[in-house]
């Protein structure tokens, strides 16, 4: 069974907004403002800041925690416990698998 990561398993957009606010001082955005895959189309932010935050999210170099969506961990554990394989997919500009981050390895141990 395959699941999209962003907005289904992981609350990536909330993390994007938190990083923008806490690290870059961007106060005029909310998760609800993110309405397009191309963030520069829906957010009044410097494209350089958008790119920097996206790179942090892709590479897992952010210090802030990436939280799961409500109920995601329970559902994934139930599916996995039933012996079904889990596959995670995401839209991103680079081809190939994403390398696991230290945080992903930590979560997989629980």
N, C-alpha and C positions, 0 to 999 in steps of 0.2 A: 504494500500500500504506500503510495507516494503523497507527501505533504509539502506544500509550499512553506518556506521558513518565515518570511516576512509577513507579519500580520496574522499568521495562522498558528505557528508554533512559538515564534519569538516576537515580542513587542518592540520591534526595531524602530518604528517611527517615534514611539515615546522616548527611546534612547536618543534618537537623532535630536529631538526637541530639547531634551535635558542637556546634551553636550552643547548645543547651540546657545542655550541660556547660560549655563554655568561656565563654560570655557571661553565663549566668544561674545558674551554679553548681548546676544540677540533676544530681545524681549517680545517682539511683535509677531511670534508664530505660535500656533497650537497644532496638536496632532490633527485636528479636524481640518486644518488648512492644507494638509497634504492630500491632494486630489489627483495627482498625476505622477507617473513613473519618472518623468523629467521634472525634478524638484524645482528647477529654475523657472518652470512655467507656472508654478502655483505659489511659490514663496518669494517674498520681497527680501531676498538675502543676497549678499555678495556671492557670485558663483565660485569664487576661490574658497570661501568658507564652506559652502555646500560640498565642494569636491574634497576638501580636507576631512570633513566629518564622514563622508561616504567611504573614503579610504580607510579611516579608523575602523569603521563598521566592518568592512570587507576583511581587513587584516586582523581584527580582534585586538587592536592595540589600545583601545579605550580603557580607562580605569573604572568607569562607571559600570554597574552591573547591567547586563542584558537580561531582562526578566521574561519569563514565559507568558504567553497569553493565558488568561484564566481558563483553567480546566485542561490545558494542553498536556501537561505532564501526566495527569491521571489517564487521559484517553490513550496516550502513547504507551504507557505502561500496560494498560489493558490489552491493547492490540498486540504488543510484543509478547505479553504473557500468554496469549492465545497461540503463540508460535508463528504469527505472521511476520514476514520481513518488513522493515520500515525503510523507506527511501525518502530523502529530503531533497527538494529541488528549489531553485531560486533563479530569478532573472538577474544576470550580471553581465558586464561588458566583456569579461574574459572567459574563454572556453576552458573546460576541464574542471576537475573537482576542486573544491575549496579545501585548503589544508586545515586540519583541526586546530583550533586554538587551545591554549591551556585551559580556558574556562569551559570549552566544550568537553574536553577530556574530564574535567572535574565533575561536570553535570552528569556525564555518562556513567560515572561510578555510583550515583545514587539510585 
